[in-house]
Amino acid sequence: MKIKLRKRLSAPGLLEAGRLRFSRIPDSLAARTKYPLADCLMSALAMFSLKYPSLLQFDHSQEDEKVRHNLKTLYGVDQVPSDTYMRERLDPLDPERLQPAFKACFSAVQRGKQLPLFSFLDDYYLVSNDGTGMFYSENVHCENCCIKKHRKGGESYYHQMMCAVMVHPRQSTVLPMTMEPILKQDGVTKNDCERNSSKRLLTKLRCMHPKLKMVIVEDALHSNAPHISLLKELGYQYIIGVKPDGNKWLFDWVNAGGCQTKQMNRKGFQYEFRWFNDAPLNASHEDLRVNFFECKETSPQGKTQTFTWITGFHITEANVYELMKGARARWKIENETFNTLKTQGYHFEHNYGHGYQNLSTVLAYLMMLAFLIDQIQQLCCPQFQAALKKCKKRTRLWERIRHWFLTFFIDSWEAFFQCIATPPDFRLSLNSG
């Protein structure tokens, strides 16, 4: 039986949405070059979509007529730039110009009525906020590199970014929503850098989605009064980790008060909860009230772990388990996002090009956009799901996609996925005549 593509939630619609936003970016060189900026951006997006391990390999492959044909029919690229020209065109681009493409893909999920799959506690949506490194070198650097000075002399250079990713405890897919580069002026220590860039990220996220009910889930680095006040000011709910050494006053307060408790068993795991509503965050901010909860989990093998958080939700016996699941979904930004990008064929830690201004960040954003498109298809596209089921593993699917892309003239994504899900039965043989 033929499986149909979903018009806006499969590769053709999502890529077209991205290209439309790229075409709206002002291009000062449009009249003087045969390579429009949109073609350069779509070529880079195609490189990440096809999981090429390097820009040089992508450049070599586009010399083949089949590859140029497929880039046009599948990605809408009329003129494929060389690797050098692509770097030159993308280096001065402000990475923020790429944000509308993320918003367009997310809007497609909303219009396709798939967002409720991520609904959490009365139509809220969990958004995990964390940072990751995307470049490190002791030699190569640009004007926007962060700099680490070593005790024994010398410097190293790096780029990092903060990401906001929609997650759900019962979903294996994640939806990257926006990113924010960590800048040199954000500070010297890791904590200062993440705190300052996080402010910009959360403000931008609210501007992109002014009416969406979001719950920000974060680690204990963010369990401080200025950050929680910012979350409340921007209209977010929150679930944030806390630790006894960093929030001693809060823990002393909770331990001195009368906590409510609950015990339960799920799938062989024993859970012991305790919680306290309306506790002051610390001695300096007694007016900032938070709700504290703790989960002690014992596995079937007898291993015990204890987790503690604060939240703006009023905690009850009815919702404490779901709050715990939502809090622990924070790790999906590390496991299902950053680790997937680093180990599942995206080559996130490979240096595709550094440039002198913004190239490293622009390429990281485009890789994240390719990842978002893959995630939406895994969530919503029956043909993509059928191809993935046939290949069993995502890395195997990426290999199959690139193999077919390099080997055959392909006229549509529908035919492309159909051939991967149900490979045609033909045999190659030597014609002795």
HELIX and SHEET records of a PDB file:
HELIX    1   1 ALA A   11  SER A   23  1                                  13    
HELIX    2   2 ALA A   30  ARG A   32  5                                   3    
HELIX    3   3 LEU A   37  SER A   49  1                                  13    
HELIX    4   4 LEU A   55  SER A   61  1                                   7    
HELIX    5   5 GLU A   65  TYR A   75  1                                  11    
HELIX    6   6 ASP A   83  LEU A   90  1                                   8    
HELIX    7   7 PRO A   95  LEU A   98  5                                   4    
HELIX    8   8 GLN A   99  ARG A  111  1                                  13    
HELIX    9   9 LEU A  115  PHE A  118  5                                   4    
HELIX   10  10 LYS A  184  ASP A  186  5                                   3    
HELIX   11  11 LYS A  190  MET A  208  1                                  19    
HELIX   12  12 ALA A  220  HIS A  222  5                                   3    
HELIX   13  13 ALA A  225  GLU A  233  1                                   9    
HELIX   14  14 LYS A  248  ALA A  256  1                                   9    
HELIX   15  15 ALA A  283  HIS A  285  5                                   3    
HELIX   16  16 VAL A  320  ARG A  328  1                                   9    
HELIX   17  17 ALA A  329  TRP A  331  5                                   3    
HELIX   18  18 LYS A  332  LYS A  332  1                                   1    
HELIX   19  19 ILE A  333  PHE A  338  3                                   6    
HELIX   20  20 ASN A  339  THR A  343  1                                   5    
HELIX   21  21 LEU A  359  CYS A  380  1                                  22    
HELIX   22  22 PRO A  382  CYS A  391  1                                  10    
HELIX   23  23 ARG A  394  THR A  407  1                                  14    
HELIX   24  24 TRP A  413  ALA A  421  1                                   9    
SHEET    1   A 4 SER A 119  PHE A 120  0                                        
SHEET    2   A 4 TYR A 124  SER A 137 -1                                        
SHEET    3   A 4 GLU A 155  VAL A 167 -1                                        
SHEET    4   A 4 CYS A 146  LYS A 149 -1                                        
SHEET    1   B 8 SER A 119  PHE A 120  0                                        
SHEET    2   B 8 TYR A 124  SER A 137 -1                                        
SHEET    3   B 8 MET A 214  GLU A 218  1                                        
SHEET    4   B 8 GLN A 237  GLY A 241  1                                        
SHEET    5   B 8 THR A 304  THR A 311 -1                                        
SHEET    6   B 8 ARG A 289  THR A 298 -1                                        
SHEET    7   B 8 PHE A 269  PRO A 280 -1                                        
SHEET    8   B 8 GLN A 260  ARG A 266 -1                                        
SHEET    1   C 4 SER A 119  PHE A 120  0                                        
SHEET    2   C 4 TYR A 124  SER A 137 -1                                        
SHEET    3   C 4 GLU A 155  VAL A 167 -1                                        
SHEET    4   C 4 LEU A 175  ILE A 182 -1                                        
END                                                                             
